[in-house]
Amino acid sequence: MLARVSEGCGGVPPRVPGGTPPGRGSRIGGRSRGPDLPSLARMLARGHSCRFGLLSVGFLQPMRTRRALQLADASRRRLFVRLRRRFEESPTRGYVIEVDPRWFLLGLVSDCIWLNGYQCFRVQDTRKIEADPYAAFEEAALRKRGERRPRNPRVSVVSIEDLLLSAGRAFPLVTIHRERVDPDVCWIGRVLGVERGRVSLLEINPDATWDKRPHEYRMGEITRVDFGGDYENALHLVGGDPLVL
């Protein structure tokens, strides 16, 4: 599906349709866990490559290394963050769930303060990340609404290939963005496979009808991947699974 980006809140399609269904994990706040950032920094300074679960940092450009470390620190401390990217004027808010040198996974919180799935971004496109100044209010609202900090939905961000394949296994619909090609358009559908640097996507239309044939897109052009958000869930609820794969 070729979809135009639209503003939204709650049950209205988000600015760029995508995310994942509110995950059920540990409650907002709580004990932190994850990599030891000072140790990571020391090992990087010695030229080593480090891996902690899905987090691996090493042999990176200095700016990307710094951003990856900031993201990993936010994940370890379970911070509610606000981040800015090169392709978007408005900030994105949520919880950093997993980090790798090139991609990271964010549990998205909408402007109406509901969990709205997951978004995956390239580390290199992140311009700024900080603790959200209104985190105390927003997390209190999430708790009162019974929302929990989302877990990793068994999606790997080690590479764009792993990201697309694992997201396609975990969710019926995946949204891809090629923001350098067209920042106002996204493509939504079922991931059929990846081969020779391209992803095959059987797309679903805005009226929840399925295309008859898949389309292929260069993975090198993909700058963002979303899955399980309110809009995608609504499309799948009405359109169901494709009859023929």
C-alpha positions, 0 to 999 in steps of 0.5 A, a space after each residue: 500500500 502506498 499511503 500518504 503520511 497523516 497526522 493522528 492521535 489515539 484511534 486516528 492513523 499516526 503521523 506515519 502509520 506504524 508501530 506495534 500493538 501495546 506490548 505487555 512487559 514489565 511495568 513503567 519504571 522499575 529496575 534497570 538492566 542492560 549493558 555497562 556503558 562505561 565498559 563499552 566505552 573503554 572497549 571501544 576506545 581500545 578498538 574492540 567490538 562488543 556484544 551484549 545480547 542484540 547490542 553490538 557496538 564497535 568499529 563505528 563512525 564516532 558520531 554513530 558510536 556516540 548515538 548508539 551509546 546514548 541509545 543503549 544508555 536510555 535502554 539500560 536505564 529504561 528512560 522515557 525518551 524524546 528523539 529527533 531524526 533528520 527526516 522529521 520536524 516533530 520529535 518521537 517519544 517512547 522507550 528504547 528497547 533494543 540497540 545495534 550499531 545501525 538500527 534500534 527499536 523504539 516502543 512508541 508512545 503516541 501524542 495522546 499518551 497511549 502505547 502505539 506499537 514499535 518503530 525501528 530507526 537507523 542510528 545514523 539518522 538520529 540527531 538528538 536523544 534526551 529524557 522527555 521533560 514531561 516523563 513523570 506526567 506521561 508515565 503516570 498517565 500510562 500507569 493509570 491506563 494500565 499500559 506497560 513498558 513494551 518488551 522486545 517482540 522477538 524482532 532483531 535489529 542486527 541488520 535490515 534483512 534480519 529486521 524485516 524477516 523477524 518483523 514479518 514473522 512476528 506481525 501480519 503487517 509491516 510498514 516500510 519508509 524510504 524517506 530519502 526517496 519520498 518522505 511523505 509516503 509509506 508502504 504497508 503489507 506482508 513481508 514475503 522474503 528478502 533476496 539480492 538486496 531487495 524485500 518482497 512486499 505484498 501490499 494492502 491498500 487504504 481500503 484494506 484490500 490486498 494487491 494481487 502481486 508483490 512489489 520489491 523495494 531496495 533495502 538500502 533505501 529503507 530508513 524506517 520500519 514500523 509494525 503493529 501500530 493502531 493503523 496497521 492493526 485496523 487494516 488487518 482487522 478488516 482486510 485479514 490475511 491475503 488469500 494467496 501468498 
